[in-house]
Amino acid sequence: MLTLKKTLAIALFGIGAGASFAAMAYPGYETCYGYREACVFDGNEDACVLFNKSHCDHYFYPF
């Protein structure tokens, strides 16, 4: 049976690993902003697809 300290350490490791994976899964604001700018201003269809597939809609954009 695991002790309380070991159980807590495993739980914290799992939370940290999950947060790291989530941070790597979504691109940064600058990347998403670049996709959106290329899509809207340049009409780049590939950038529009990347914007949608990258879940960039959770950021706020000034335009």
Secondary structure per residue as TSV (DSSP state, phi and psi in degrees):
chain	resnum	aa	ss	phi	psi
A	1	M	-	360.0	135.5
A	2	L	-	-75.3	145.7
A	3	T	-	-80.5	168.7
A	4	L	H	-61.8	-40.8
A	5	K	H	-63.9	-43.4
A	6	K	H	-66.2	-40.9
A	7	T	H	-63.0	-43.7
A	8	L	H	-64.8	-40.6
A	9	A	H	-64.2	-41.3
A	10	I	H	-66.0	-41.1
A	11	A	H	-64.3	-43.7
A	12	L	H	-65.8	-37.8
A	13	F	H	-62.7	-43.3
A	14	G	H	-62.4	-41.1
A	15	I	H	-65.6	-43.2
A	16	G	H	-64.8	-41.6
A	17	A	H	-66.1	-40.1
A	18	G	H	-64.2	-41.0
A	19	A	H	-66.4	-39.0
A	20	S	H	-64.2	-42.8
A	21	F	H	-64.1	-41.4
A	22	A	H	-65.0	-37.9
A	23	A	H	-67.1	-34.4
A	24	M	H	-78.3	-23.4
A	25	A	H	-72.5	-32.8
A	26	Y	S	-104.8	135.0
A	27	P	-	-71.8	162.7
A	28	G	-	-73.7	170.5
A	29	Y	H	-59.6	-42.4
A	30	E	H	-62.1	-41.1
A	31	T	H	-64.3	-47.2
A	32	C	H	-63.9	-40.0
A	33	Y	H	-62.0	-39.7
A	34	G	H	-64.5	-41.8
A	35	Y	H	-60.1	-46.6
A	36	R	H	-65.3	-42.9
A	37	E	H	-62.1	-44.0
A	38	A	H	-66.0	-35.8
A	39	C	H	-69.0	-49.7
A	40	V	H	-76.0	-50.2
A	41	F	H	-83.0	-37.1
A	42	D	H	-98.1	-12.6
A	43	G	-	70.1	25.0
A	44	N	-	-76.3	108.9
A	45	E	H	-68.2	-33.1
A	46	D	H	-63.6	-38.9
A	47	A	H	-65.9	-36.5
A	48	C	H	-63.2	-42.3
A	49	V	H	-65.5	-44.6
A	50	L	H	-62.4	-40.0
A	51	F	H	-59.3	-46.0
A	52	N	H	-70.8	-40.6
A	53	K	H	-72.7	-24.4
A	54	S	T	-87.8	4.0
A	55	H	T	57.7	43.9
A	56	C	G	-81.6	-0.8
A	57	D	G	-74.6	-5.0
A	58	H	G	-85.0	-5.8
A	59	Y	S	-91.9	157.1
A	60	F	-	-97.0	133.4
A	61	Y	-	-119.2	139.2
A	62	P	-	-73.6	-10.2
A	63	F	-	-123.4	360.0
